[in-house]
Amino acid sequence: MMRMIRAASLVATCGMLAFSSAHADTVPPFRGNDTGGIIAYPLTQQTDIRSLAIDHCAQYGKVVKFLAVEPHYGGYISFACRWAPYGALDRPVRARY
């Protein structure tokens, strides 16, 4: 009796896995926090990514430093938000439109 229940549950589980579709989580084209972020490479053709990153880091009172670029479909541009270098008297300017 126990073997029949295990076999039935195994068949039911395999059936659910076989007939359900896989759902990939969507990733926004721009993602970041106070330490940095990433920008999807295809976004470079639509907007000015430099000003996008500068405005993002200026929200936290930091300056942007671009780290790496993967120039292909599905690639990302990564950047870091750093504190203003020594000798800089003013905080970063945040653009307001």
Buried (B, 14 or more C-beta within 10 A) or exposed (E): EEEEEEEEEEEEEEEEEEEEEEEEEEEEBBEBEEEBBBBBBEBBEEEEBBEBBBBBBBEBEBBBEBEEBEEEEEBBBBBBBEEEEEEEEEEBEEEEE
